[in-house]
Amino acid sequence: MTFGNTVAIPVRFRPIAEQVYSGYIVFTSNSVTSPDTVVLSGIGYFFDDAPDTPLPLAFELKPLYPNPFNGAVNISFSLPKASDVSLNVYDVLGRQVSTMINGTMNAGLHTAQWNCAECAAGIYLFKLEAAGQTFVQKAAYVK
């Protein structure tokens, strides 16, 4: 019997809502301690990402679409590596209207959607910070 071997098993799930998830995986083997249970927990973010595409080479905020928007606007960005990300929305007076993302995200292409039916029509600024870089784009909300 050999001890000390490490086996990497990728675990992937696609959340159906942005919330805290927890669960477990049970491994069965011929070991006397079998079965072994590994507890999993974390925050699931519901974003449109393309897990089977190559990782981006640079941190980038894509153009907001549609712009102008009526109801919802999509914010797409790419992360070349896992990073702490914050995405905030401000009005033209500099007041923070919404925190869309504030946490660690995996590398890849991500899309978040902002829907602010209760907001006033006007210009909104979307500030994305990650990997020591900051991007700001504006979008016009029309009713």
Secondary structure, 3 states (H helix, E strand, C coil): CCCCCCCCCCCCCCCCCCEEEEEEEEECCCCCCCCEEEEEEEEECCCCCCCCCCCCCCCEECCCECCCECCEEEEEEEECCCEEEEEEEEECCCCEEEEEEEEEECCEEEEEEEECCCCCCEEEEEEEEECCEEEEEEEEECC
